[in-house]
């Protein structure tokens, strides 16, 4: 596994990009970023294998795929598929030149809106926070969500994660603090999931963002993010083409109008920045104190990769604008 590579293949093909340009068949998908269903606007993202997912909060109301043998298929998370007025919208293979697609998409989304089908559990708390932070342009511009690196095998990933000394040392320190505390702390776990958001800041740095609602006992979040920082730092260092893949994805979103043109764009030499981002901060004083304890340990120089600055904490103020804590 010494020469194993890590991938991130989410950029669309030239064929899919052309279909998304103004006046083309899939242009209505780009326009969905301004469409609201219930309390939230939609969030459009590229996925691997020439797929596009349209999110409403935490769930996908549309999952479109451009097939290699021609045509388009559409699905959605099961909850929305079951609620569709016209199941044929999901069952048929759409021609990539079918003029009826745009109207069928519009009818489906209107049905979700008019029948009040959206369930609050899909949109409240982290769903709302996800959307709010997806629309900021300062202190960074988000360009992807639920980001997971692809390894050659689970064994490759597990072996890689075990090598991060900074993570292992921080874990040991935090376990000692939790065990010696006068009041009970939650059990600390090492996780391996998705980074909530990827962004690029005004210096061209890649930003890894972990989102939390700000209303529950989320004091281990900095340690969770530390694991992602090490994982991405290692992958970007050992798989140089990963920067190119991220840049291609970023440019694709710029070109079709999903994000504004960025200056500067993503710059490898600038490295990684990391932040925990809350919604309106409603945490208890106990949770805040524990969070700061965890953050202080995580941000010790020996626990962070070389060249990575301390993990930041941000919240949304009463005007729903980013504010650094």
N, C-alpha and C positions, 0 to 999 in steps of 0.2 A: 504493500500500500504506500510505499515511500513516495512514488511519483503520481499518486492518485490526485485527480483534479476535482475542484468544486465548481459547480455551474450555477448560472442564474439566467435562464432562457425565457424571458417574458416579452421581448420586443416583437412586434408584429412583422409579418412578411411584407414585402413591397406590394403584393397583391391585395392584402388586407388594408394596408395604408391607403391605397388608391381608392378603395371602396368607401373610405371614411371621409374623403375630401368633399368640399362643398358641392352640392348638386348631384353627388353620387348616391348609390343605393343605401349605404349605411350612415350617411351624414346625419340622419335623425338621432343616431346613438350619441353623437357628440353634443347635440343640442340638449340631451337629457340632463346635463350638469346644471341646468337652470330650471329643471322641472321639479316640482314639489309634490309629494304624496303624503297625506297626513301632515305631520309636523316637520318632516325632514325633506331636504333636497336629495336627489340621487347622486351617486358617486360612481364614475366610470373608470374601469381599469383594464389594462391588457394582462392576459395570462398566457402561460405556455401553450404550445400547439395551436397557435393562431386563434386563441379564444379572447373574448371580451366579457367581463362580468360587470353588471350594473347593480350596485349595492344600494339598499335602503337600510340604513343603520348597519346592523351586523349581518344581515342576510342578503342574498342575491336574488333580485326579482327577474333578472334576465342573465342567462349564460349562453352566449352565442359562439359558435365555432365555424370557421371556414374550413371545409373539408378538402383534403388533398385531391380527392377524385372529383371535386366540383360541387358547388352548392353550399348551402348554409343550414345548420341545425340550431334549434333554439330549445333551451330548457330553463329551469329555475330551481331554487330550493323547493323541496317537496311541498311545503306549506302553500306556496304560491301556485304551483302546478295543479294542486288539488282544487284551488279556488278559481281557476280560469273559466271564463264563460264559454270560450271556444277552444276546446282541447286540441283542435287541429293546428293551432298556432305552434304548439310544441311537437305535434306528431309528424308533421310533414317535413320534407326536405325542400327548403326554399332555393329557388334558382338565384344565383348571384346577380341576376338582372331582372328579378321579379318586381315590378312597380307596386305590387299590392303589399309588399312587406312593411313599408312605412306606416300605412293605415292600420294594418293588423297589429303592429307594435303599439300604436297610439290607442287603439280600441282596448287592448289588453290592459294598459296602464290606467286608462280612464275607468275601466271596470274595477280595478283595485281601489282607486280613489273614491268612486261614486258609491260603492258598496261598503266602504269603510272596512276593508278586509285586513288592513295592516294591523298586526297585533302589537300592543305596547311593549311586550317583552323584547321585540326585535329592534326597537328604536330608542327606548329610554336609557338613561345612565350612559353606559359605554358606547351605545349606538349614537347618541347625541354628541358625546365627546369626540368620537371618531369623525363625525361630519364637521364639527366646529374646527377641529385642528386640521382637517383636510383643506380648508378654505383660506388658511392664513398665507400671507406673503412675506411677513416678517415675524420672527427673526430668521425664517427660512421658508422655502417653498416645497411642500410635499409632492412626491411624484409616484409613490407606490404604497401599497398597504398589505398587511399580512405577508411579509416578506420571509420566505424560507429558502435557504441555500439547498442545492441538490448535490448529494454525495454519491459516490459510485456504489455504496452499499451502506446498510445500517451499521455494519461492523466498522467501516471506514469512519463514519460519523462518530460512533462511540469511542473509538480509539483516539480520534482527534480531540474530542472534548476532554478526555482524561489528562491531556498534556498541559492544560492551562494552569500553571502553578499559582498565578494570581487569584484565580477563582477558588482553587482548593484551599489556599491559605486563608482567604476571606471567609470561606465556609466554616473552617475550623474556629476562627475567632468569633464568628457570630453564634456558633453552637455553644461556646463557652459562656457567652453573655446571656443567651437565652436560658441556659441551665442554671445559672447563678442568680437570675432575676427573682425578686421577691414575689412578683405576680407572674402568672403563666403567660408565656409567649407561644405563638403558633409554631408548629413544627416547620423547620427550614428544609426546603427541598431544592435539589438541582433540577432545573427544567430544560427542555429542549423543544421550543415551539417556534412561533413566528414573531418577528419584529412587527409591531403594530403599524409603524409608518417609516418610510425612507424619505429623506428630504435633502435638499442642497441649500446651504446658506450663502450669504452674500460674499463670502470668501472662496466659494467653490468647494467647501468641505461636505463630505457625506455625513448626514445626520441620522442617527438611529434613535427612534422615538418609541417609548413605551407609554401607552395611554391608560389612565385610570379615572374612574368617575369622581374621585375625591370625596366619597361619602361612606367608605367602609375602611376596615382595618388593613390598609395596603402598605404596611411598613417595610416589607421585604422587597419591594419593587426595585430599589437600586441594585440589589444583588442579582435579581433576575436580569436586569439590563447589563450588568457586568459580564454575565455569561455570553450575551449576544455581542457585546463589544469585543471580547476575546475571539469569539467565533468568526466574526466578520473581519477583524484585524488580521487574523491568521489566514483566512481564505484570500483576502485581497493581496496579502504578501506572498503567498505561495502559488496563486493562480492569477498571473498578471492580466489574462484576458477578461477577468471578471470586471475590471474597470471599464473595458471596452463594451461589455454587455450592458452594464448600467448606463453608460453614456448613450448607447443606441436606444435603449428604452426611453431615456430622458428626452432625446431628440425627437423620437416618434411622438411623444405626448405634446411637445412643442409644435411640431409640424401640423398636427391635426387640430390643434387649438384647445387641448385639454388643460394646458398650463401656459402661462405667458413665456415669452422668450427670456432666457436667463443670461445675465452677464455678471460675473463670469459663470460659465457652466461648471459641471463637475470636474474637479482637478485632482488628479491622483496625489500630487505632491502635498496637498493640504491635509490629507489624512481623514480621520474620523472624529466626529463630535457626537455626544450622546446626551439625551435629556429624558427625564420623566415628566410627563405633561398631564396635569389634572384638569378636570372640569372645575366649576366653582368649588372652592375649597371648603368642605363641610366636615373635615376630619376632627375627631376629638383631640384634646390636648395630649392624651396618652399616646394615641396613634402618631401624632406629630413628633413627640419626643422620641419614640421608638424609630420612626422613619429617619430622623436626624442621626441617631446612633448608628443605624445601618449605613446611611450615606457616608458618614465620617470614616467608617471602616473600609467601605468599598473604594473611597477616594484616596486612600493611602497610596503613595507613589509606588510602592512595591506590589500593589494589587492591580494596577492599571497597566496596559501594554505601553511600551515605549512610544512617546510622542502623542498619546491620547490625553487630553485635558480632563479635569474632574467632571464627573457626571453632574449635569445641571438639573434644577427643578423649576418648572413653570406651572402657572395656573391661568385660568381665564377669570378676569375681573368681572365686575357687575355689568360691564358693557360688552362682555364676551370677547375681550381683547387679550392677547397674550401678555402675561406679566411675570417677570422672573422673581422667584422667592429667594 
